[in-house]
Amino acid sequence: MNNGYYRQDSYEPAYMPVQNNIPSMPIEPSNSESKYQYAEAVINSNIGRKASIHMSFPDSIEWRDKIFNGIIEASGKDYILIKDEQNKQFLLWNIYINFIEFND
C-alpha cells in the first residue's frame, strides 16, 4: 500500500552537495609574481646580513627619525629583529620603516 511515503533506500536528494577540490600540490606563482614581491621575502632572504634600517616615529618627539644599525636575526610579516654591536636586540615594527640599506 502506498500512502504517500517513500522508501528510505530509493530516495535520491534533489541536489547533490558540491565538493570543493583542493589541489594536493601548491600552486606555482605566475610569471608576473616573484618570490621578492613582498618586503618580508626580501628581508628574510637577507637574514644574517648587516643593515641600516631608517625609521620614522611620527608620534614621538624624542625619536622622530632614527637609524638602527645591526645584523638582521629574524623577520615576520610586521617586524624585524636585529642585534647591534653591543649585542642589544631591537624588535622593529615594519609600519615605521622608511627604507633599509644592506651594508655588506
VMD Tcl script that builds the backbone (N, CA, C; Angstrom):
set m [mol new atoms 312]
animate dup $m
set s [atomselect $m all]
$s set {name element resname resid chain x y z} {
  {N N MET 1 A 0.839 -1.164 0.000}
  {CA C MET 1 A 0.000 0.000 0.000}
  {C C MET 1 A 0.891 1.235 0.000}
  {N N ASN 2 A 0.617 2.211 -0.863}
  {CA C ASN 2 A 1.402 3.419 -0.957}
  {C C ASN 2 A 0.579 4.557 -0.375}
  {N N ASN 3 A 1.008 5.025 0.769}
  {CA C ASN 3 A 0.276 6.098 1.428}
  {C C ASN 3 A 1.005 7.453 1.323}
  {N N GLY 4 A 1.816 7.682 0.287}
  {CA C GLY 4 A 2.490 8.948 0.090}
  {C C GLY 4 A 3.904 9.009 0.655}
  {N N TYR 5 A 4.304 7.958 1.360}
  {CA C TYR 5 A 5.657 7.928 1.897}
  {C C TYR 5 A 6.592 7.271 0.891}
  {N N TYR 6 A 7.854 7.593 0.964}
  {CA C TYR 6 A 8.833 6.990 0.085}
  {C C TYR 6 A 9.644 5.981 0.870}
  {N N ARG 7 A 10.236 5.092 0.133}
  {CA C ARG 7 A 11.115 4.113 0.790}
  {C C ARG 7 A 12.486 4.738 1.007}
  {N N GLN 8 A 13.073 4.494 2.139}
  {CA C GLN 8 A 14.352 5.108 2.505}
  {C C GLN 8 A 15.453 4.702 1.530}
  {N N ASP 9 A 15.456 3.488 1.053}
  {CA C ASP 9 A 16.548 3.034 0.199}
  {C C ASP 9 A 16.420 3.517 -1.245}
  {N N SER 10 A 15.291 4.071 -1.640}
  {CA C SER 10 A 15.134 4.538 -3.011}
  {C C SER 10 A 15.141 6.064 -3.121}
  {N N TYR 11 A 15.305 6.759 -2.042}
  {CA C TYR 11 A 15.273 8.219 -2.054}
  {C C TYR 11 A 16.572 8.783 -2.602}
  {N N GLU 12 A 16.466 9.729 -3.513}
  {CA C GLU 12 A 17.622 10.467 -4.016}
  {C C GLU 12 A 17.347 11.940 -3.782}
  {N N PRO 13 A 18.280 12.657 -3.199}
  {CA C PRO 13 A 18.026 14.076 -2.938}
  {C C PRO 13 A 17.919 14.865 -4.236}
  {N N ALA 14 A 17.236 15.985 -4.172}
  {CA C ALA 14 A 17.051 16.830 -5.346}
  {C C ALA 14 A 18.347 17.534 -5.746}
  {N N TYR 15 A 19.273 17.626 -4.858}
  {CA C TYR 15 A 20.561 18.251 -5.172}
  {C C TYR 15 A 21.664 17.422 -4.540}
  {N N MET 16 A 22.821 17.526 -5.106}
  {CA C MET 16 A 23.999 16.868 -4.548}
  {C C MET 16 A 24.911 17.954 -3.997}
  {N N PRO 17 A 25.425 17.787 -2.791}
  {CA C PRO 17 A 26.323 18.811 -2.251}
  {C C PRO 17 A 27.581 18.931 -3.104}
  {N N VAL 18 A 28.049 20.170 -3.264}
  {CA C VAL 18 A 29.237 20.438 -4.066}
  {C C VAL 18 A 30.466 20.168 -3.212}
  {N N GLN 19 A 31.377 19.420 -3.764}
  {CA C GLN 19 A 32.627 19.160 -3.060}
  {C C GLN 19 A 33.712 20.017 -3.685}
  {N N ASN 20 A 34.394 20.775 -2.838}
  {CA C ASN 20 A 35.496 21.603 -3.321}
  {C C ASN 20 A 36.721 20.729 -3.493}
  {N N ASN 21 A 37.294 20.792 -4.651}
  {CA C ASN 21 A 38.519 20.050 -4.907}
  {C C ASN 21 A 39.701 20.929 -4.558}
  {N N ILE 22 A 40.412 20.572 -3.521}
  {CA C ILE 22 A 41.585 21.316 -3.094}
  {C C ILE 22 A 42.802 20.642 -3.698}
  {N N PRO 23 A 43.609 21.383 -4.432}
  {CA C PRO 23 A 44.773 20.751 -5.047}
  {C C PRO 23 A 45.734 20.236 -3.986}
  {N N SER 24 A 46.310 19.084 -4.254}
  {CA C SER 24 A 47.232 18.492 -3.295}
  {C C SER 24 A 48.620 19.111 -3.389}
  {N N MET 25 A 48.956 19.686 -4.527}
  {CA C MET 25 A 50.261 20.308 -4.702}
  {C C MET 25 A 50.087 21.821 -4.641}
  {N N PRO 26 A 51.045 22.542 -4.086}
  {CA C PRO 26 A 50.926 24.003 -4.050}
  {C C PRO 26 A 50.931 24.580 -5.459}
  {N N ILE 27 A 50.206 25.656 -5.617}
  {CA C ILE 27 A 50.122 26.321 -6.918}
  {C C ILE 27 A 51.369 27.181 -7.101}
  {N N GLU 28 A 52.011 27.027 -8.230}
  {CA C GLU 28 A 53.204 27.814 -8.532}
  {C C GLU 28 A 52.801 29.244 -8.872}
  {N N PRO 29 A 53.596 30.233 -8.453}
  {CA C PRO 29 A 53.263 31.611 -8.811}
  {C C PRO 29 A 53.383 31.821 -10.319}
  {N N SER 30 A 52.576 32.715 -10.837}
  {CA C SER 30 A 52.645 33.022 -12.265}
  {C C SER 30 A 53.909 33.840 -12.551}
  {N N ASN 31 A 54.164 34.079 -13.811}
  {CA C ASN 31 A 55.371 34.820 -14.196}
  {C C ASN 31 A 55.371 36.244 -13.670}
  {N N SER 32 A 54.184 36.837 -13.505}
  {CA C SER 32 A 54.131 38.217 -13.022}
  {C C SER 32 A 54.464 38.306 -11.537}
  {N N GLU 33 A 54.294 37.194 -10.808}
  {CA C GLU 33 A 54.632 37.189 -9.380}
  {C C GLU 33 A 56.057 36.677 -9.228}
  {N N SER 34 A 56.738 37.158 -8.196}
  {CA C SER 34 A 58.071 36.650 -7.931}
  {C C SER 34 A 58.210 36.433 -6.438}
  {N N LYS 35 A 59.262 35.735 -6.046}
  {CA C LYS 35 A 59.435 35.476 -4.622}
  {C C LYS 35 A 59.849 36.738 -3.867}
  {N N TYR 36 A 60.204 37.806 -4.592}
  {CA C TYR 36 A 60.567 39.065 -3.946}
  {C C TYR 36 A 59.459 40.107 -4.082}
  {N N GLN 37 A 58.228 39.638 -4.175}
  {CA C GLN 37 A 57.120 40.562 -4.348}
  {C C GLN 37 A 56.870 41.375 -3.088}
  {N N TYR 38 A 57.102 40.810 -1.948}
  {CA C TYR 38 A 56.814 41.476 -0.685}
  {C C TYR 38 A 58.099 41.785 0.059}
  {N N ALA 39 A 58.057 42.846 0.865}
  {CA C ALA 39 A 59.234 43.255 1.635}
  {C C ALA 39 A 59.676 42.147 2.579}
  {N N GLU 40 A 58.725 41.395 3.114}
  {CA C GLU 40 A 59.058 40.299 4.031}
  {C C GLU 40 A 59.988 39.287 3.362}
  {N N ALA 41 A 59.735 38.964 2.115}
  {CA C ALA 41 A 60.576 37.997 1.408}
  {C C ALA 41 A 61.981 38.541 1.193}
  {N N VAL 42 A 62.096 39.827 0.896}
  {CA C VAL 42 A 63.414 40.430 0.705}
  {C C VAL 42 A 64.192 40.423 2.011}
  {N N ILE 43 A 63.534 40.783 3.096}
  {CA C ILE 43 A 64.206 40.818 4.393}
  {C C ILE 43 A 64.597 39.411 4.827}
  {N N ASN 44 A 63.705 38.436 4.630}
  {CA C ASN 44 A 64.025 37.053 5.004}
  {C C ASN 44 A 65.209 36.509 4.217}
  {N N SER 45 A 65.362 36.940 2.979}
  {CA C SER 45 A 66.496 36.462 2.189}
  {C C SER 45 A 67.804 37.129 2.615}
  {N N ASN 46 A 67.748 38.149 3.463}
  {CA C ASN 46 A 68.946 38.857 3.925}
  {C C ASN 46 A 69.205 38.663 5.411}
  {N N ILE 47 A 68.641 37.631 6.015}
  {CA C ILE 47 A 68.917 37.335 7.434}
  {C C ILE 47 A 70.394 37.005 7.578}
  {N N GLY 48 A 71.034 37.594 8.583}
  {CA C GLY 48 A 72.462 37.398 8.813}
  {C C GLY 48 A 73.324 38.502 8.228}
  {N N ARG 49 A 72.742 39.385 7.455}
  {CA C ARG 49 A 73.488 40.498 6.871}
  {C C ARG 49 A 73.346 41.740 7.725}
  {N N LYS 50 A 74.360 42.597 7.647}
  {CA C LYS 50 A 74.329 43.867 8.351}
  {C C LYS 50 A 73.465 44.849 7.567}
  {N N ALA 51 A 72.638 45.603 8.295}
  {CA C ALA 51 A 71.717 46.530 7.644}
  {C C ALA 51 A 71.574 47.803 8.457}
  {N N SER 52 A 71.236 48.879 7.763}
  {CA C SER 52 A 70.852 50.141 8.392}
  {C C SER 52 A 69.373 50.332 8.092}
  {N N ILE 53 A 68.578 50.387 9.135}
  {CA C ILE 53 A 67.134 50.491 8.984}
  {C C ILE 53 A 66.725 51.910 9.366}
  {N N HIS 54 A 66.221 52.661 8.409}
  {CA C HIS 54 A 65.811 54.052 8.603}
  {C C HIS 54 A 64.330 54.059 8.941}
  {N N MET 55 A 64.006 54.643 10.095}
  {CA C MET 55 A 62.632 54.623 10.576}
  {C C MET 55 A 62.184 56.022 10.984}
  {N N SER 56 A 60.872 56.238 10.922}
  {CA C SER 56 A 60.260 57.479 11.401}
  {C C SER 56 A 59.141 57.133 12.361}
  {N N PHE 57 A 59.117 57.837 13.491}
  {CA C PHE 57 A 58.084 57.653 14.505}
  {C C PHE 57 A 57.315 58.972 14.612}
  {N N PRO 58 A 56.207 59.115 13.921}
  {CA C PRO 58 A 55.531 60.412 13.841}
  {C C PRO 58 A 54.954 60.905 15.167}
  {N N ASP 59 A 54.673 60.010 16.102}
  {CA C ASP 59 A 54.076 60.426 17.375}
  {C C ASP 59 A 55.117 60.708 18.457}
  {N N SER 60 A 56.391 60.548 18.142}
  {CA C SER 60 A 57.444 60.718 19.141}
  {C C SER 60 A 58.219 62.010 18.888}
  {N N ILE 61 A 58.436 62.774 19.941}
  {CA C ILE 61 A 59.239 63.985 19.832}
  {C C ILE 61 A 60.719 63.631 19.929}
  {N N GLU 62 A 61.049 62.703 20.809}
  {CA C GLU 62 A 62.437 62.311 21.043}
  {C C GLU 62 A 63.014 61.491 19.891}
  {N N TRP 63 A 62.226 60.587 19.328}
  {CA C TRP 63 A 62.700 59.690 18.279}
  {C C TRP 63 A 61.966 59.944 16.973}
  {N N ARG 64 A 61.936 61.138 16.487}
  {CA C ARG 64 A 61.205 61.445 15.253}
  {C C ARG 64 A 61.749 60.598 14.097}
  {N N ASP 65 A 63.042 60.700 13.824}
  {CA C ASP 65 A 63.711 59.898 12.796}
  {C C ASP 65 A 64.887 59.200 13.455}
  {N N LYS 66 A 65.032 57.914 13.188}
  {CA C LYS 66 A 66.081 57.130 13.851}
  {C C LYS 66 A 66.615 56.104 12.862}
  {N N ILE 67 A 67.912 55.823 12.969}
  {CA C ILE 67 A 68.551 54.795 12.152}
  {C C ILE 67 A 69.049 53.707 13.094}
  {N N PHE 68 A 68.641 52.474 12.830}
  {CA C PHE 68 A 69.095 51.321 13.604}
  {C C PHE 68 A 70.074 50.540 12.747}
  {N N ASN 69 A 71.279 50.296 13.292}
  {CA C ASN 69 A 72.310 49.528 12.602}
  {C C ASN 69 A 72.496 48.213 13.328}
  {N N GLY 70 A 72.544 47.130 12.575}
  {CA C GLY 70 A 72.773 45.832 13.191}
  {C C GLY 70 A 72.605 44.709 12.195}
  {N N ILE 71 A 72.689 43.500 12.719}
  {CA C ILE 71 A 72.552 42.296 11.906}
  {C C ILE 71 A 71.115 41.800 12.023}
  {N N ILE 72 A 70.492 41.519 10.895}
  {CA C ILE 72 A 69.115 41.031 10.891}
  {C C ILE 72 A 69.118 39.593 11.396}
  {N N GLU 73 A 68.360 39.340 12.463}
  {CA C GLU 73 A 68.277 37.996 13.033}
  {C C GLU 73 A 67.019 37.254 12.621}
  {N N ALA 74 A 65.906 37.967 12.497}
  {CA C ALA 74 A 64.641 37.331 12.130}
  {C C ALA 74 A 63.708 38.401 11.591}
  {N N SER 75 A 62.687 37.956 10.890}
  {CA C SER 75 A 61.665 38.885 10.421}
  {C C SER 75 A 60.360 38.129 10.218}
  {N N GLY 76 A 59.289 38.890 10.230}
  {CA C GLY 76 A 57.964 38.329 10.014}
  {C C GLY 76 A 57.158 39.279 9.164}
  {N N LYS 77 A 55.866 39.082 9.152}
  {CA C LYS 77 A 55.006 39.934 8.338}
  {C C LYS 77 A 55.031 41.388 8.783}
  {N N ASP 78 A 55.245 41.634 10.084}
  {CA C ASP 78 A 55.144 43.015 10.567}
  {C C ASP 78 A 56.315 43.445 11.448}
  {N N TYR 79 A 57.390 42.702 11.496}
  {CA C TYR 79 A 58.514 43.084 12.362}
  {C C TYR 79 A 59.842 42.624 11.779}
  {N N ILE 80 A 60.919 43.237 12.305}
  {CA C ILE 80 A 62.302 42.821 12.046}
  {C C ILE 80 A 63.010 42.786 13.391}
  {N N LEU 81 A 63.767 41.744 13.646}
  {CA C LEU 81 A 64.567 41.637 14.852}
  {C C LEU 81 A 66.028 41.784 14.453}
  {N N ILE 82 A 66.701 42.792 15.030}
  {CA C ILE 82 A 68.119 42.995 14.738}
  {C C ILE 82 A 68.911 43.000 16.038}
  {N N LYS 83 A 70.231 42.775 15.893}
  {CA C LYS 83 A 71.150 42.837 17.036}
  {C C LYS 83 A 72.270 43.787 16.668}
  {N N ASP 84 A 72.528 44.783 17.548}
  {CA C ASP 84 A 73.570 45.762 17.252}
  {C C ASP 84 A 74.927 45.276 17.751}
  {N N GLU 85 A 75.947 46.135 17.669}
  {CA C GLU 85 A 77.318 45.757 18.027}
  {C C GLU 85 A 77.499 45.490 19.516}
  {N N GLN 86 A 76.642 46.046 20.356}
  {CA C GLN 86 A 76.713 45.801 21.806}
  {C C GLN 86 A 75.840 44.616 22.227}
  {N N ASN 87 A 75.424 43.786 21.261}
  {CA C ASN 87 A 74.551 42.625 21.488}
  {C C ASN 87 A 73.191 43.012 22.065}
  {N N LYS 88 A 72.767 44.223 21.796}
  {CA C LYS 88 A 71.433 44.670 22.194}
  {C C LYS 88 A 70.479 44.357 21.056}
  {N N GLN 89 A 69.358 43.726 21.379}
  {CA C GLN 89 A 68.383 43.363 20.361}
  {C C GLN 89 A 67.274 44.409 20.272}
  {N N PHE 90 A 66.802 44.635 19.040}
  {CA C PHE 90 A 65.710 45.568 18.794}
  {C C PHE 90 A 64.645 44.857 17.965}
  {N N LEU 91 A 63.411 44.959 18.409}
  {CA C LEU 91 A 62.271 44.472 17.644}
  {C C LEU 91 A 61.639 45.701 16.986}
  {N N LEU 92 A 61.738 45.788 15.666}
  {CA C LEU 92 A 61.316 46.967 14.920}
  {C C LEU 92 A 60.051 46.638 14.126}
  {N N TRP 93 A 59.037 47.484 14.250}
  {CA C TRP 93 A 57.775 47.274 13.549}
  {C C TRP 93 A 57.862 47.853 12.144}
  {N N ASN 94 A 57.451 47.076 11.162}
  {CA C ASN 94 A 57.570 47.460 9.751}
  {C C ASN 94 A 56.794 48.718 9.391}
  {N N ILE 95 A 55.751 49.046 10.121}
  {CA C ILE 95 A 54.956 50.219 9.762}
  {C C ILE 95 A 55.749 51.512 9.898}
  {N N TYR 96 A 56.840 51.499 10.669}
  {CA C TYR 96 A 57.651 52.699 10.876}
  {C C TYR 96 A 58.879 52.757 9.960}
  {N N ILE 97 A 59.101 51.733 9.145}
  {CA C ILE 97 A 60.296 51.689 8.291}
  {C C ILE 97 A 60.119 52.583 7.077}
  {N N ASN 98 A 61.122 53.422 6.826}
  {CA C ASN 98 A 61.171 54.218 5.601}
  {C C ASN 98 A 61.896 53.438 4.502}
  {N N PHE 99 A 63.114 52.979 4.820}
  {CA C PHE 99 A 63.856 52.148 3.886}
  {C C PHE 99 A 64.968 51.427 4.625}
  {N N ILE 100 A 65.566 50.426 3.971}
  {CA C ILE 100 A 66.630 49.612 4.561}
  {C C ILE 100 A 67.817 49.612 3.607}
  {N N GLU 101 A 69.008 49.813 4.161}
  {CA C GLU 101 A 70.260 49.703 3.411}
  {C C GLU 101 A 70.985 48.475 3.909}
  {N N PHE 102 A 71.410 47.611 2.988}
  {CA C PHE 102 A 72.222 46.449 3.345}
  {C C PHE 102 A 73.672 46.827 3.135}
  {N N ASN 103 A 74.476 46.730 4.209}
  {CA C ASN 103 A 75.799 47.338 4.222}
  {C C ASN 103 A 76.935 46.464 3.722}
  {N N ASP 104 A 76.756 45.167 3.621}
  {CA C ASP 104 A 77.894 44.338 3.191}
  {C C ASP 104 A 77.747 43.780 1.814}
}
mol reanalyze $m
mol bondsrecalc $m
mol representation Tube
mol addrep $m
